[in-house]
Amino acid sequence: MLMTPLALLVLLAPQEGRPVDLTPVMAELRGLRQQVTLLEQAVRQRDAALGDVRTQMQALGSELAEVKERSVPPPSSAFMGGPPLASDAVGVAKAVVFAPRLEGDNVRRRDLVKVRVRRVEPGGFRPVGEVELGQEGTVDLPLDQNGALYVADWSTGDGQTFTLVLRDGASLQEAATVKVRPEQAEGHFLFVGYRLR
Protein backbone atom coordinates (compact mmCIF):
# COMPACT_ATOMS: atom_id res chain seq x y z
CA MET A 1 0.00 0.00 0.00
CA LEU A 2 1.45 3.37 -1.00
CA MET A 3 1.59 6.08 1.63
CA THR A 4 0.81 9.62 0.63
CA PRO A 5 3.25 12.40 1.57
CA LEU A 6 0.69 13.86 3.97
CA ALA A 7 0.43 10.60 5.84
CA LEU A 8 4.21 10.43 6.04
CA LEU A 9 4.33 13.93 7.57
CA VAL A 10 1.79 12.98 10.16
CA LEU A 11 3.78 9.92 11.08
CA LEU A 12 7.05 11.78 11.14
CA ALA A 13 5.78 14.74 13.14
CA PRO A 14 7.05 14.66 16.72
CA GLN A 15 4.38 13.83 19.18
CA GLU A 16 4.26 15.18 22.66
CA GLY A 17 6.83 13.58 24.82
CA ARG A 18 7.41 10.48 22.75
CA PRO A 19 10.33 9.88 20.42
CA VAL A 20 9.40 9.10 16.83
CA ASP A 21 10.18 5.56 15.65
CA LEU A 22 10.82 5.67 11.89
CA THR A 23 11.77 2.01 11.49
CA PRO A 24 8.36 0.81 10.15
CA VAL A 25 8.21 3.71 7.70
CA MET A 26 11.72 3.04 6.43
CA ALA A 27 10.91 -0.69 6.04
CA GLU A 28 7.79 0.21 4.07
CA LEU A 29 9.80 2.53 1.80
CA ARG A 30 12.43 -0.17 1.17
CA GLY A 31 9.70 -2.65 0.27
CA LEU A 32 8.13 -0.17 -2.13
CA ARG A 33 11.49 0.54 -3.78
CA GLN A 34 12.07 -3.20 -4.27
CA GLN A 35 8.62 -3.61 -5.86
CA VAL A 36 9.23 -0.66 -8.19
CA THR A 37 12.63 -2.12 -9.18
CA LEU A 38 11.06 -5.53 -9.93
CA LEU A 39 8.31 -3.89 -12.00
CA GLU A 40 10.86 -1.90 -13.99
CA GLN A 41 12.84 -5.11 -14.71
CA ALA A 42 9.67 -6.89 -15.83
CA VAL A 43 8.81 -3.98 -18.17
CA ARG A 44 12.34 -4.01 -19.65
CA GLN A 45 12.17 -7.81 -20.20
CA ARG A 46 8.76 -7.49 -21.86
CA ASP A 47 10.03 -4.70 -24.13
CA ALA A 48 13.08 -6.80 -25.07
CA ALA A 49 10.85 -9.83 -25.85
CA LEU A 50 8.53 -7.68 -28.00
CA GLY A 51 11.56 -6.28 -29.82
CA ASP A 52 12.77 -9.83 -30.57
CA VAL A 53 9.33 -10.82 -31.88
CA ARG A 54 9.25 -7.70 -34.08
CA THR A 55 12.68 -8.52 -35.49
CA GLN A 56 11.69 -12.14 -36.19
CA MET A 57 8.45 -11.06 -37.90
CA GLN A 58 10.33 -8.63 -40.15
CA ALA A 59 12.85 -11.34 -41.07
CA LEU A 60 10.01 -13.78 -41.80
CA GLY A 61 8.27 -11.20 -43.95
CA SER A 62 11.40 -10.58 -46.02
CA GLU A 63 12.01 -14.34 -46.43
CA LEU A 64 8.42 -14.83 -47.57
CA ALA A 65 8.80 -12.04 -50.11
CA GLU A 66 11.95 -13.74 -51.47
CA VAL A 67 10.16 -17.10 -51.74
CA LYS A 68 7.27 -15.47 -53.61
CA GLU A 69 9.70 -13.82 -56.04
CA ARG A 70 11.52 -17.12 -56.67
CA SER A 71 8.39 -19.27 -57.06
CA VAL A 72 7.70 -20.43 -60.58
CA PRO A 73 4.18 -21.30 -61.69
CA PRO A 74 3.76 -24.97 -62.60
CA PRO A 75 4.10 -25.78 -66.26
CA SER A 76 0.77 -25.65 -67.97
CA SER A 77 -0.29 -28.76 -69.76
CA ALA A 78 -3.55 -29.79 -71.28
CA PHE A 79 -4.31 -32.24 -68.46
CA MET A 80 -3.28 -29.89 -65.60
CA GLY A 81 -6.23 -27.59 -66.29
CA GLY A 82 -8.67 -30.49 -66.45
CA PRO A 83 -9.24 -33.59 -68.50
CA PRO A 84 -9.03 -33.33 -72.29
CA LEU A 85 -12.18 -33.06 -74.34
CA ALA A 86 -13.91 -36.23 -75.45
CA SER A 87 -14.22 -37.08 -79.14
CA ASP A 88 -15.83 -39.76 -81.28
CA ALA A 89 -12.96 -42.16 -80.60
CA VAL A 90 -11.95 -41.03 -77.09
CA GLY A 91 -14.23 -41.16 -74.07
CA VAL A 92 -13.05 -39.08 -71.11
CA ALA A 93 -14.46 -39.58 -67.62
CA LYS A 94 -14.91 -36.20 -65.93
CA ALA A 95 -15.16 -37.78 -62.44
CA VAL A 96 -13.40 -40.60 -60.60
CA VAL A 97 -14.61 -44.07 -61.64
CA PHE A 98 -14.99 -46.78 -58.99
CA ALA A 99 -14.78 -50.41 -60.19
CA PRO A 100 -14.85 -49.37 -63.87
CA ARG A 101 -17.02 -51.47 -66.14
CA LEU A 102 -17.32 -51.38 -69.92
CA GLU A 103 -20.70 -52.03 -71.51
CA GLY A 104 -21.56 -52.58 -75.13
CA ASP A 105 -24.86 -52.02 -76.87
CA ASN A 106 -26.70 -55.36 -76.92
CA VAL A 107 -29.56 -54.26 -79.16
CA ARG A 108 -27.67 -55.25 -82.31
CA ARG A 109 -25.36 -58.17 -82.88
CA ARG A 110 -21.79 -57.02 -82.66
CA ASP A 111 -18.30 -58.52 -82.78
CA LEU A 112 -15.92 -59.02 -79.92
CA VAL A 113 -14.35 -55.87 -78.42
CA LYS A 114 -10.82 -56.30 -77.09
CA VAL A 115 -9.78 -53.95 -74.29
CA ARG A 116 -6.23 -53.35 -73.09
CA VAL A 117 -5.86 -51.32 -69.88
CA ARG A 118 -2.69 -49.30 -69.20
CA ARG A 119 -1.74 -47.09 -66.25
CA VAL A 120 -0.21 -43.69 -67.02
CA GLU A 121 3.11 -43.12 -65.23
CA PRO A 122 5.60 -40.23 -65.42
CA GLY A 123 7.86 -42.24 -67.72
CA GLY A 124 5.14 -43.66 -69.97
CA PHE A 125 2.50 -46.38 -69.80
CA ARG A 126 2.47 -49.56 -67.71
CA PRO A 127 0.31 -52.47 -68.98
CA VAL A 128 -2.28 -53.63 -66.44
CA GLY A 129 -4.32 -56.27 -68.22
CA GLU A 130 -6.50 -57.26 -71.15
CA VAL A 131 -10.16 -58.26 -71.23
CA GLU A 132 -12.74 -58.98 -73.90
CA LEU A 133 -16.26 -57.67 -74.20
CA GLY A 134 -18.33 -60.41 -75.73
CA GLN A 135 -22.03 -60.87 -76.39
CA GLU A 136 -22.82 -60.80 -72.63
CA GLY A 137 -22.54 -57.02 -72.92
CA THR A 138 -20.39 -56.06 -69.92
CA VAL A 139 -16.88 -56.59 -68.59
CA ASP A 140 -15.04 -55.27 -65.52
CA LEU A 141 -11.80 -53.46 -66.29
CA PRO A 142 -8.68 -54.56 -64.39
CA LEU A 143 -6.95 -52.01 -62.14
CA ASP A 144 -3.64 -52.50 -60.34
CA GLN A 145 -3.62 -49.39 -58.18
CA ASN A 146 -6.10 -46.97 -56.62
CA GLY A 147 -6.24 -43.35 -57.69
CA ALA A 148 -4.26 -43.75 -60.88
CA LEU A 149 -4.87 -42.40 -64.36
CA TYR A 150 -5.74 -45.21 -66.76
CA VAL A 151 -6.16 -45.57 -70.51
CA ALA A 152 -8.43 -48.33 -71.78
CA ASP A 153 -7.59 -48.99 -75.46
CA TRP A 154 -10.39 -50.79 -77.28
CA SER A 155 -10.51 -52.34 -80.71
CA THR A 156 -13.11 -54.26 -82.68
CA GLY A 157 -13.55 -55.70 -86.13
CA ASP A 158 -17.23 -54.79 -86.14
CA GLY A 159 -18.65 -53.07 -89.17
CA GLN A 160 -21.76 -51.77 -87.38
CA THR A 161 -22.52 -48.70 -85.34
CA PHE A 162 -22.94 -49.25 -81.59
CA THR A 163 -22.20 -47.52 -78.31
CA LEU A 164 -19.50 -48.35 -75.74
CA VAL A 165 -20.15 -47.01 -72.26
CA LEU A 166 -17.69 -46.74 -69.38
CA ARG A 167 -19.67 -47.04 -66.13
CA ASP A 168 -18.91 -46.55 -62.47
CA GLY A 169 -19.37 -50.05 -61.01
CA ALA A 170 -20.39 -48.71 -57.60
CA SER A 171 -23.19 -46.37 -58.72
CA LEU A 172 -23.76 -47.72 -62.27
CA GLN A 173 -23.58 -44.11 -63.47
CA GLU A 174 -22.30 -43.46 -66.97
CA ALA A 175 -18.78 -42.00 -66.82
CA ALA A 176 -17.91 -41.75 -70.55
CA THR A 177 -19.35 -42.84 -73.89
CA VAL A 178 -17.94 -43.59 -77.33
CA LYS A 179 -19.93 -44.15 -80.52
CA VAL A 180 -18.31 -46.94 -82.56
CA ARG A 181 -18.79 -46.37 -86.28
CA PRO A 182 -18.10 -48.73 -89.22
CA GLU A 183 -14.99 -46.80 -90.28
CA GLN A 184 -13.66 -46.67 -86.72
CA ALA A 185 -12.12 -49.89 -85.40
CA GLU A 186 -10.36 -48.58 -82.28
CA GLY A 187 -10.42 -45.88 -79.61
CA HIS A 188 -9.69 -45.09 -75.98
CA PHE A 189 -11.21 -44.28 -72.62
CA LEU A 190 -9.34 -42.02 -70.16
CA PHE A 191 -10.30 -42.22 -66.49
CA VAL A 192 -9.02 -42.07 -62.92
CA GLY A 193 -9.91 -45.41 -61.40
CA TYR A 194 -10.35 -46.91 -57.95
CA ARG A 195 -10.95 -50.53 -57.00
CA LEU A 196 -13.78 -51.34 -54.61
CA ARG A 197 -12.00 -54.28 -52.96
N, C-alpha and C positions, 0 to 999 in steps of 0.2 A: 504494500500500500504506500503510495507516495504522500509525503507530508508537504503541506504548503508552507511557504516561507513564514506566513503569519503564525502558523502552529509552532514552527521552530522557535520563533521569537518568544512566544508564550512559554515554551518549555525552557528556553535558555535564560529567561528573565529571572534575576535573583528573587527569591521569595524570602519573606521575613524570617530571619534567624536561621534559615537552613541553607547549607551549602548545596549548590546545584551539581547533580550527578549527570554528566554528559555521556556516560558510557553507553546506555541504550541507544541514544541518538546517533552516536558515532558508529555503532554496530549496524544500525538501520541504514545509514548512509553507505557504509562499505558493501552491504548486501545489494543495495540499489545500483552501486557502481559496477558490481560484478554482473548483475543481470543486464545492464546496459551494454557492457563489454561483450557478453555472450550473444546478445541480440545483434550487435554490430558485426560480429564474426559470422553469424548465420546469414545475415544480409549479404555480406561479401561473398560467402560460399555460393549462395543462390545466384548472385550476379555472375560469378565466374562460370557456374554450370550453364546458365542461360547463354552466356557468350560462347561456350563450347558448342552448344546445340546450334546456335546461329551459324557458326563457322562450318559445322558439319552439313547443315542444310544448304548453305551456299555452294560448298564443294559438290554435294550431290546434285544440285541444280545444274552446275557447269558440266558435270560428267554426263548427265542425262541429255543435255544439249549436244554434247559431242557424239553420243550414241545415235541420236536422231539424225545428225548430219551425216554420219557414216552409214546408216541403214540404207539398204538397197531394196527396192520393191522386188517381189518375187517375179521371176520371168513369166510373162503371160503366154499361156498356151491355150489351145482351143478347149481342152478338157478342164483347165483350171477354173474357167468362168462358168462351167456347167457342162453337162453332157452334150455331145454333138447332136445335130439334128438327125432325125430318122429319115430314111428314104425308102424307095420301093424294095431295095435289097437288104437294107440294114434296119433292124428294129432296135431301138434304144430305150431301155427302161429308165424312166425319170425318177423312180424311187427304188429303195432296196428291195430285193426279191428274196423271200425266205423259201427254202426247199423248191427251187425253180423246176418248173414242169413245162414241157413243150407239148402242145396239142395241135393236131392237124384236122382239117375239115373232113368229116366223115360222110358228108352228104353225097359226094361223088367218089367213085373209085379212084384211087391214086396209087402211085408207086411208092416204094420204100424211100424214106428220107433218112440219110445218114447224118449224124451230128457228132462233131468233134469239139470237145470243150478244152479251152486253154486259159490259163491264168496269166494276166498281164503283170510282168515284173519290171523293175527298172532296167534290166539288161535285155529284155525281150519277152518272149512268150514261153510258158512252161506247160507242156501237155498234161492234161488231167485225166481224160478218158474219152471213150467213144461209145455212143449208143445209137440205136436205130429206132425210128418211129415207123411202125408197121400199120397194118389195118386196124389194130385196136384203138388207135387214135390218140394215145398219150404216152409219154415217157418222161421219167424223172431224170434231170441232168445231174451228172456227178460233180461234186465239189470237193476239193481237198483242204480248204481253209476257209474260215469265216471272215467276212468283211473284205474280201478281195474283189478286184475288178476282173471279170471273166468275159471271154469272147466265145460264143457258141457258133461255130462255122457249120452251116448246113448245106447239103447238096442232094439233088434228086434228079432222076432221069425222066420225071413226069412231063408229059406234054400238055397237061391241063392246068387250068387256073384254079387255085385253092388258097386257103389262108392258113398260115402258121401263127400260132399264138403262144407267147411266153407268159405263163401264169405264175403267180405267187402261190405256192403249194399250201401255205398256211391259211390264207384268206380266199383263195381261188379267184382273186382279182386279176384282171388282165394287166400285164406290165408292159408288153410291147407286141406289135403285130407286124407281119410282113405278108404282102400279097405275092404269091408265087404265080408267075406268068409263064406261058409256053416257051418264050425266048429266054427265060431266066432260070438257070439250072442250079444256082448257088447264091448264098447270101450269109448274113451274120446277125447275131443278136449281141448287144453289149449290155452288161448288167453288173451290179454289185450284188454278190450272193452270200447268203448265210444258210448253213445247214440247220435243221431243226433238232437233230439228235447229236 
